[in-house]
Amino acid sequence: MTNNVTTHQANEDARNDNILIYVNGNIVPKSQAVVSVYDSGFMLGDGIWEGLRLYNGKWAFLNEHIDRLFEASLAIDLDIIMNRDQVIQALEDTRAANNMTTDAHARLMITRGVKKRPFQHPSLSQSGPTFVIIVEHSKPKLPRPINLATVPHMRGLPMTQDPKLNSHSKLNCILACIAAEKSGADEALMLDINGFVNTTNACNFFIVRKGVVWTSTGDYCMNGITRQKVIDLCREDGISVFERNYSLVDTYGADEAFLTGTFGAQTPVGSIDGRLIGKGELGPVATRIRILYKSLIIKETT
């Protein structure tokens, strides 16, 4: 659909046609940034990733993002080979090579590496991990609030695929997004296994009812760094916030709804399942949170 918007919609920037990309220790032109068809990430989605934003020459919440990357590597038993300082240096080298100072987004991707044969077993990946860093000029552009549709695809149990893990295996979320778009919405609102409202296919989800902020318990949602920053900011500034179970009935009756994520920070939700949420725009509580978050970013990156 031509009128769809996404939470990762950005202004077009011609400079991204000529960016340099980090691939296994080399920084090469975009056209040369390739991996093997035998790579475990390409074949099986066997890998992890992390996203960061650059403001005023600094990566916001860098330590938290690197912590999450290494925690994910332990979870899937993937030896990154590099230590924290080396990963950060690779990120900085890529940024410097592209002469980027602000309004940039980085995606770090690490897979189990090239396989000897095209099958599943991890032991077939014997050459070490594949490590790619893409840093693009990226300024969020959202022409209107996001419209969501509830989908049958759930955020599942941790013993299947832990929703907290930033893994390359995102098919469940992709199918959720497709289902939402087929129904005429922009993105998907996903429930947990108990039928409570959880998250979208790409971002964490919040509602506001009578000035009080609600979000999910966190048991089945992405381990969002921006999500946690928003919760912390609310508590520090005297905004009542609860991590709790709540239903679609609670959601439809909300005064405001918004999404959080590294890319878009706080994204307003206009409607859910065809129901206007509040006035269908960024509400006063979300506006206050956005101001607090911007102040935090300035403090973090200056």
N, C-alpha and C positions, 0 to 999 in steps of 0.2 A: 504494500500500500504506500502510495507516494506521500501521504500526510503523516506517516508515523514519525515520532521522535524517540530517541533513546536516552538513557541516563549517561551515555558516553559520547553524546553528540558534541562535536568540536567545530570551531571555525576552520575552514579550509586554509591550509598554509602550504604554499608552493615550495617552501624550503624543505619540507619533508620528502620531496622527490630525490633529494641529494644527501640525505643523512648518511652517517657512517654507523655501522652496527658492529658490536662486539660478538665475535664467534670464537669460542675456545682460545682466548688469549690474543687473537688478532682483531684489529679494528679495520673493517673493510667497507667499501661502498655497498649501498643497498642491493645493487644488482648481483653482487658477489656473495651476499650473506645467505648461504645455503647449508642445509644439513642433508645427511644421507637418507635415502628412502628406507634404509634398514634401521634408522634411528628409532629407539623404543618409544619416544614421544610421538612420532609420526604413526608408527604401527599400532600402538596400544593406548596412547594417552598416558604413558607411564612417566610422569614427571610432576614437578611443582613449579609455582610461579609466585612472584610478588610484584605489586605495583606501588610506585612512589610518585610524588609530585615535587617539582622544583619551584621554589619561591626565593627570589632575591639571592640566587647563588647557593642556596642551601636546600637539602632534601628534608621535607617536613617529617618529623617523627621517625628519623632514620633508624635509631636504635630499636624501636618497637618493630619496624618492618624487618630488619635483619634478624631480630629474635624470632619472629614468626617464620621466616624462611628456614632458619636452622632447625626450629622445632618441627616443621613439616618434613625436613630431610630425615630427621630421626624417626618420624612416624612411618615413613615408607621405606626406611632402611636404605637410604641413598647417600653414599659418601660423596659430598661435594668436592672433596680433595682440598679445596681452598679454605683458609680460616676467615673469620669475620673481617679482619683488616684487609685481606686480599680481595674479598668480595666488594667491600666498600671502595677500594682503590680501583678495581675494574669499572665500577659504576662511575666514579669520578673521572677516570681516563676517557670513558665514552662521552661523558658530558663535555669535557674539555675539548675533545677532538671535534665535537660539533659546535663548539663555541656558544653553548647555551647558558643563559644566566637566570631565566625565569620563565614561567608559563610553559613548562615542559613536563612530560609524563614519561616515566621509565617503566618498562616491564622486564623483569629478570625471569628467565625461564631455564630450568635445569631438568634434564631428562637423565634416564639411566644409561643413555648412550647408545652407540651403534651395536646392533645384534649380529651374531655370527650367522644365524638362520632366522627366517621370518615366523618365529613362534613366541609363545607367551613367557616361558620360564625366565625369570630374572638372571639366571646363571648364563644365559646366552649373550648377555651384555658384558663383555669382557674388556673393552677398550677404555673404560672410564666414562665419566659423565659428559654430556653435551651441555655447554653453558652459553646462553645467548642473552645479550642485553640490547633492547631497542629503546632509544630515547627519541621522542618526537616533540616538535613544537606543538603545543596543545593548549588551547584556551577554550574552556567549556562554552557551549552555545546551546541554550535551551529556548526555543521560540515560544513555548507555552508550557504549562504544567503537564506532567506525565499522566496519562490515563491508563489505569490498570484493569486487568480482568483476572478473576480467580480461576485457577486451572486445576485439573485433577492430579497433576504431578506434585508429589510431596517432597518436603525436606525430610530425609529418612533417618533411620537409626544409625548410630556410630559404628555398629558392627557390619553394616553393609558398605556405605561410603560416608565417612564422617563429614557432615556438612561444614564443620569448622576448618576443614583442610582445603587449602588453595591448591587443588590438584589440576592437572591438565585434562582429566576425565570429567568434562562438563556437560556430557550429553543430556543428562536429566534436566539441567537448567536450560539448555538450548531447546529441547522439546517443549518445555514450559513456555519459553518465549514464543516459539512458533504457534503454540495453541492460543496464546493471548492475541497474537497478531491476526490469526485466522478469525478471531471473534471481533476484530475491529479495534482492539486496544494496542497500546504501545509496548507494554511489558506485562509480565505475569506476577500475580500475587499468589504465593505458595503457602499452603497450610502444613502443619506438622502431622505426625502420625495420629494424633488425638483430635485433629480437626480444628485446632486453634490457629489463629493467624500467625505467620512466622516471618517471612521475608519475601523479597521479590527474586526473580531469577538472577539478578545482578547486584542488588544492594540490600542493605538492612532497612527495615521499615518501622516507622513511628506514627502514632496518632496522638492527637491532643483532644481531651475532653474536659470542658470546664476549667481550662487553664492547667490541667495536669497532663504530663507527658507519659504515654504508655509505650512500651516496646515488649518484644517477646522475652521469655525467660532466658533465652540464650542457649537452651539445651539443643536446639536443632538448627541454629542459624550460623551463618558465617561469623568467624571470629574477627569482627570488624574493628579496626583501629579507630576509624572515624566514629563508629557507633559508640565505642567506649569513651572517646573524647567528649561526645555530646552528653552522655550520661554524667560524666564527671563535671562538665561545665554547668549542667542544670543543678547539680547538688551544690556546687560552689556558689552559684548565683541565687540560690533560694527558689529555684523552679522545682516543684514537686515532680518526681520521675519514678516510675515503677517498672521493673522487669517482671512481667506477669503473664499468665494465660488469659487470652481474651478471644472473643469470637467475631465472626463476620457481622453479627448484629451490633456489637460494640463499635465495629469499624464503620459501618454504614452511618451510624449516628454521631460520628466524630465531628468536631468543629474544624479540625485541620488534620492533614496527613502529609508526611514528607519522608524522603529516602535519604540515607547517608552512604557515602563511599569516598574513597580516596580521590577519585576523579572529579566528581561533581559536588563534593562536600555535602550540602543540603539541597535536595531537589524537591520542589513542591509537587504534590499529587492533586490533580484536578477532579478526577472521578474514579470510582471503583465499581465495576460491573454496571456501568451506566448510571450510577447514582452520584450526583454532585456531592462532593465533600466540602462542607462549609460553604464558602463563596467560590470554591473552585480555583483558589489561588494561594500563594504563600501567605499564611495567616500571621497574626501578631506574635504568637509564641515562637513559631519557627523563625520569624524575622529576628526576634531577640536572640535566639540561639545562633543564627547565622552571624550576627554582629559579634557575639561572644567568640565564635569560632574564628572569625577573621582576626580578631584581636589576639587570639592564641597563636595563630599562624605568624603574625607579625612578631610576637614575642619569641617564637621558636626559631625564626629565620633571620633575625637581625642581631 
